[in-house]
Amino acid sequence: MKPQRAPVVFPVRFEASGEAIQSTTRQVSVEGVFVRSQKSPKEGTVLSLRLYLPGNMRPDEVRARVVEVRPEPDCGFWAEFVEPSPATIDGIKLLLQRRARAAAGGPGTPIGVMNVKQNVPSAVAAQPQPVEARRAFPRHAARFQVGFSSNQEFVLEYAENISAGGVFVQTEQPMELESIVTVSLRLPGNEVPVEAKGVIVHCVSKEDAARIGKHAGIGVQFLDSSDEFREAIDRAIEHILQNG
């Protein structure tokens, strides 16, 4: 029986056509990982992956073969590990164990309804929620300007929280799940906006927000960004942790 693929989000880096691409995962198992991307390599391609597993001081480097490519809206590819190191497998097993323990505690908490400082779900967690990927990295409360565009329309809003894998943006603009947007973030501690692609993985409508006492908005998972964008996100989170 094949190992189960668990929905977990963490950053991952790969190269395609000579371009370094920073993206995020959707699923992982001890045999491989599903990478969200609009720039998927062809099936059969062997590439180097850099896995930013939570808790590790340095990313894990692993070779993998692309065995499945999916088009939009579920864009990305499944990459099967090629002779991964025991340390990498142990790290993934530990991540899956933590995810299983968290799943045993109840349904996943969507982006934007987690009290980050106390690290406990708000009362809305008691409401029925859609099944979605468990985030491997904590979310940090932060308010900063976010611009995003979809269908040739540009909207300027504010973020509510951010993690290594995505951002929750306060907005009443109706958006479709799994749609791709371009986001421009004016991150804390950085005066120059940084830009990346993102996929909408969660929506809180104006009506739902009023009912549960939260802000309307969208959860955006980063994909297909640059090394500079990944470094900017890491610096911003460090700035938030140091300055609040």
C-alpha positions in Angstrom: 0.0 0.0 0.0 1.4 3.4 -1.0 2.1 5.9 1.8 -0.7 8.4 2.4 -0.3 11.9 0.9 -1.0 14.4 3.7 -2.0 18.0 2.9 0.8 20.1 4.4 2.1 23.5 3.2 5.7 24.5 3.4 8.1 26.4 1.1 10.0 24.5 -1.6 12.6 25.5 -4.3 13.3 24.0 -7.6 14.8 24.9 -11.0 13.0 24.8 -14.3 14.5 25.9 -17.7 17.4 27.4 -15.9 15.2 29.5 -13.6 15.2 29.2 -9.8 11.6 29.0 -8.6 10.4 29.4 -5.0 7.0 27.9 -4.4 5.0 26.0 -1.8 3.7 22.4 -1.3 0.2 21.1 -1.3 0.8 17.5 -0.2 3.7 15.4 1.1 4.5 11.8 1.8 7.7 9.9 2.6 7.9 9.1 -1.1 7.5 12.6 -2.6 5.8 16.0 -2.6 3.2 17.9 -4.6 4.5 21.4 -5.6 2.1 24.1 -6.6 3.3 25.8 -9.7 2.3 27.3 -13.0 5.8 26.4 -14.3 5.8 22.7 -13.8 8.7 20.7 -15.5 7.7 17.9 -17.9 6.9 14.5 -16.6 10.1 12.4 -16.3 12.3 15.4 -15.4 14.7 14.8 -12.6 15.3 17.9 -10.6 16.8 19.1 -7.3 14.3 20.2 -4.6 15.1 22.3 -1.6 12.6 21.5 1.1 12.1 24.1 3.9 10.9 21.7 6.5 9.7 23.4 9.7 12.1 23.3 12.6 15.2 22.7 10.4 18.0 25.3 10.5 18.9 24.5 6.9 16.7 23.3 4.0 16.9 19.7 2.9 18.3 19.1 -0.6 16.8 16.1 -2.4 16.6 14.8 -6.0 13.2 14.0 -7.3 11.5 12.8 -10.5 8.4 14.5 -11.9 5.8 11.7 -12.3 2.6 13.7 -12.6 1.7 17.2 -13.9 -1.6 18.8 -13.2 -3.1 21.8 -15.1 -5.0 24.7 -13.6 -6.8 25.2 -11.4 -5.0 22.5 -9.5 -1.7 23.5 -11.1 1.5 21.8 -10.0 3.4 18.6 -10.1 4.0 15.5 -8.0 7.8 14.8 -7.6 8.9 11.4 -6.4 12.1 11.4 -4.3 15.2 9.7 -5.7 17.4 8.2 -3.0 16.5 10.7 -0.3 18.8 10.8 2.8 17.6 9.2 6.0 17.6 12.6 7.7 15.2 14.0 5.1 12.8 11.1 5.5 13.0 11.4 9.3 12.2 15.1 9.0 9.1 14.3 6.9 8.0 11.5 9.2 8.2 13.9 12.1 6.2 16.5 10.2 3.5 14.0 9.3 3.3 12.8 12.9 2.8 16.3 14.2 0.2 16.9 11.5 -1.6 13.7 12.4 -1.8 14.7 16.1 -3.1 18.1 15.1 -5.7 16.5 12.8 -6.9 14.4 15.7 -7.8 17.5 17.5 -10.5 18.5 15.0 -11.0 20.1 11.6 -8.3 22.4 10.1 -8.4 26.1 11.0 -8.6 28.3 7.9 -6.2 31.2 7.4 -7.3 34.2 9.3 -9.1 32.6 12.2 -6.1 31.7 14.3 -5.1 33.7 17.3 -1.4 33.7 16.5 -0.2 35.2 19.8 -2.0 32.6 21.9 -1.7 29.9 19.2 -5.2 28.6 19.8 -8.2 28.6 17.4 -10.9 31.2 18.0 -14.5 30.3 18.6 -15.1 30.0 14.9 -13.2 26.7 15.0 -16.3 25.1 16.4 -18.1 25.9 13.1 -18.0 23.3 10.3 -15.0 24.2 8.1 -13.8 22.8 4.7 -11.0 20.3 4.7 -7.8 22.1 3.7 -4.0 21.8 4.0 -2.5 22.0 7.4 0.1 24.8 7.7 3.5 23.6 8.9 4.6 27.1 9.8 2.9 29.5 12.3 1.1 32.6 11.2 2.2 36.0 12.6 -0.2 38.9 13.1 0.9 41.8 11.0 -0.8 44.7 9.2 0.8 45.9 6.0 -0.3 47.0 2.6 -1.0 44.4 -0.1 -1.9 44.9 -3.7 -3.3 42.1 -5.7 -4.6 41.8 -9.3 -6.9 39.3 -10.9 -8.8 39.5 -14.2 -6.9 42.7 -15.0 -8.3 44.5 -11.9 -5.9 45.8 -9.3 -7.1 46.0 -5.6 -5.2 47.6 -2.7 -5.9 46.2 0.7 -4.2 45.2 4.0 -2.8 42.0 5.3 -4.0 40.5 8.7 -1.3 37.8 9.1 1.6 36.2 7.3 3.5 32.9 7.4 6.4 31.4 5.4 3.8 29.9 3.0 1.1 32.6 2.5 -0.8 35.7 3.7 -4.3 36.5 4.7 -5.6 39.7 3.1 -8.6 41.7 4.4 -10.9 42.4 1.5 -14.6 42.3 0.6 -13.7 41.8 -3.0 -15.4 38.5 -4.1 -12.7 36.0 -5.3 -12.9 32.4 -6.5 -11.1 29.6 -4.8 -8.0 28.2 -6.6 -7.8 31.4 -8.8 -4.3 32.7 -9.4 -3.5 36.3 -8.4 -0.4 38.5 -8.5 0.4 40.0 -5.0 2.6 42.9 -4.2 3.6 43.1 -0.5 4.9 46.1 1.4 6.4 43.9 4.1 7.3 45.1 7.6 10.8 46.4 7.8 11.1 46.7 4.0 10.1 49.9 2.2 10.3 48.3 -1.3 7.3 46.2 -2.3 8.0 42.6 -3.3 5.9 40.7 -5.8 4.9 37.0 -6.4 2.1 34.8 -7.7 -0.4 33.3 -5.3 -3.3 30.9 -5.3 -6.4 31.6 -3.3 -6.9 28.7 -0.9 -9.5 30.2 1.5 -12.2 32.8 1.3 -14.2 34.6 4.1 -17.1 36.4 2.5 -18.6 39.6 4.0 -21.6 37.6 5.2 -19.6 34.8 6.8 -17.3 37.4 8.4 -20.3 39.1 10.0 -21.7 35.8 11.3 -18.4 34.6 12.9 -17.1 38.0 14.0 -14.0 38.1 11.8 -12.7 40.1 8.9 -13.7 39.3 5.3 -10.8 38.3 3.2 -8.8 35.8 1.3 -6.0 33.3 2.2 -3.3 33.4 -0.5 -0.7 30.7 -0.8 2.6 31.8 -2.4 3.8 30.1 -5.6 6.4 30.7 -8.4 8.3 33.4 -6.7 12.1 34.3 -6.6 14.9 33.7 -4.2 14.7 37.4 -3.4 11.0 37.1 -2.5 11.7 34.1 -0.2 14.5 36.1 1.6 12.2 39.1 1.9 9.5 37.0 3.6 12.0 35.5 6.0 13.3 38.9 6.9 9.8 40.3 7.4 8.9 37.4 9.8 12.1 38.0 11.7 11.2 41.7 11.9 7.7 40.9 13.2 9.1 38.5 15.9 11.6 41.1 17.1 9.4 44.2 17.0 5.9 42.8 17.4 
